[in-house]
Amino acid sequence: MDKLTKKEEEVMKILWKLQKGFVKDILAEFPDPKPPYNTISSMVRILQEKGIVGYKQYGNTYEYFPLLTKEAYRQRYMKALISDYFDNSFSKAVASFIDEEQLDQKEIDEILKLIRSK
């Protein structure tokens, strides 16, 4: 699966939050100025064609729901990110976050606790 575009991610974040919804429900979650209804409808159909979104039909209306969980997408995205930008090195990725984000001691302790628990 390819990485989702920014617009596809926006739609998926809304669907993950709603768990299911019609295009009008998804559109209602967008901040103003809202994109056109047809744009969101097209995007949801593209996600459906990619096998990322499923649907249930009620007459001429479709209720959409995510087939890909947020956690599964995050795992795929992070693996690709670490592979593409950190030479497949998790330690380089963590070091980058530590250097650039200037983590406080509490966050560092939480990371160490997670590492030790694994």
C-alpha positions as CSV (number, residue, x, y, z in Angstrom):
1,M,0.0,0.0,0.0
2,D,1.3,3.4,-0.9
3,K,1.3,6.3,1.6
4,L,-1.9,8.2,1.6
5,T,-2.0,11.7,0.2
6,K,-2.5,14.6,2.7
7,K,-6.2,14.9,1.6
8,E,-6.7,11.1,1.9
9,E,-5.2,11.2,5.4
10,E,-7.5,14.0,6.4
11,V,-10.5,11.9,5.3
12,M,-9.2,8.8,7.0
13,K,-8.5,10.7,10.3
14,I,-12.2,11.7,10.2
15,L,-13.4,8.2,9.4
16,W,-11.2,6.8,12.2
17,K,-12.8,9.3,14.6
18,L,-16.3,8.7,13.4
19,Q,-15.8,4.9,12.8
20,K,-18.5,5.1,10.1
21,G,-20.3,7.9,8.3
22,F,-21.9,9.2,5.2
23,V,-20.1,11.8,3.0
24,K,-22.2,14.6,4.7
25,D,-20.9,13.4,8.1
26,I,-17.3,13.4,6.9
27,L,-17.8,16.8,5.4
28,A,-19.3,18.2,8.6
29,E,-16.0,17.4,10.4
30,F,-13.9,19.5,8.1
31,P,-13.0,23.0,9.3
32,D,-14.2,26.0,7.4
33,P,-13.8,26.6,4.6
34,K,-15.1,23.2,3.8
35,P,-14.1,21.4,0.6
36,P,-16.9,20.7,-1.9
37,Y,-19.1,17.7,-1.3
38,N,-18.1,16.2,-4.6
39,T,-14.4,16.4,-3.7
40,I,-15.0,14.4,-0.5
41,S,-17.3,12.0,-2.3
42,S,-14.6,11.3,-4.9
43,M,-11.9,10.9,-2.3
44,V,-13.9,8.4,-0.3
45,R,-14.5,6.4,-3.5
46,I,-10.8,6.4,-4.3
47,L,-10.1,5.1,-0.8
48,Q,-12.7,2.5,-1.3
49,E,-11.1,1.4,-4.6
50,K,-7.8,1.2,-2.8
51,G,-9.4,-1.2,-0.3
52,I,-8.9,1.2,2.6
53,V,-12.5,2.1,3.1
54,G,-15.6,-0.2,3.0
55,Y,-19.2,0.8,2.6
56,K,-22.7,-0.3,3.3
57,Q,-25.4,0.7,0.7
58,Y,-28.8,2.1,1.7
59,G,-30.6,2.6,-1.6
60,N,-28.7,5.4,-3.3
61,T,-26.8,6.3,-0.2
62,Y,-23.5,4.8,1.0
63,E,-22.2,4.7,4.6
64,Y,-18.5,4.4,4.7
65,F,-16.2,2.8,7.3
66,P,-12.4,2.3,7.6
67,L,-11.1,-1.2,6.6
68,L,-7.6,-0.1,7.6
69,T,-7.1,0.7,11.2
70,K,-5.3,3.8,12.3
71,E,-2.7,1.7,14.2
72,A,-2.0,-0.5,11.1
73,Y,-1.5,2.6,9.0
74,R,0.7,4.2,11.6
75,Q,2.9,1.1,11.7
76,R,3.2,1.0,7.9
77,Y,3.9,4.7,7.7
78,M,6.5,4.6,10.5
79,K,8.3,1.7,8.9
80,A,8.5,3.5,5.6
81,L,9.6,6.7,7.3
82,I,12.4,4.9,9.2
83,S,13.4,3.1,6.1
84,D,13.4,6.2,3.8
85,Y,14.9,8.8,6.2
86,F,16.9,6.9,8.8
87,D,18.6,4.1,6.9
88,N,16.3,1.5,8.5
89,S,17.7,2.4,11.9
90,F,15.2,2.9,14.7
91,S,18.0,4.2,16.9
92,K,18.8,7.0,14.4
93,A,15.1,7.9,14.3
94,V,14.8,8.1,18.1
95,A,18.1,10.1,18.2
96,S,16.6,12.5,15.7
97,F,13.5,13.0,17.8
98,I,15.6,13.5,20.9
99,D,17.8,16.1,19.2
100,E,15.2,18.0,17.3
101,E,12.3,17.8,19.8
102,Q,14.4,18.6,22.8
103,L,12.5,16.1,25.0
104,D,12.2,16.8,28.6
105,Q,13.4,14.3,31.2
106,K,9.9,12.9,31.8
107,E,9.5,12.0,28.1
108,I,13.0,10.4,28.1
109,D,12.1,8.4,31.2
110,E,8.9,7.2,29.5
111,I,10.8,6.1,26.4
112,L,13.3,4.2,28.5
113,K,10.5,2.6,30.4
114,L,8.9,1.4,27.1
115,I,12.2,0.1,25.8
116,R,12.9,-1.8,29.1
117,S,9.4,-3.4,29.1
118,K,10.1,-4.9,25.6
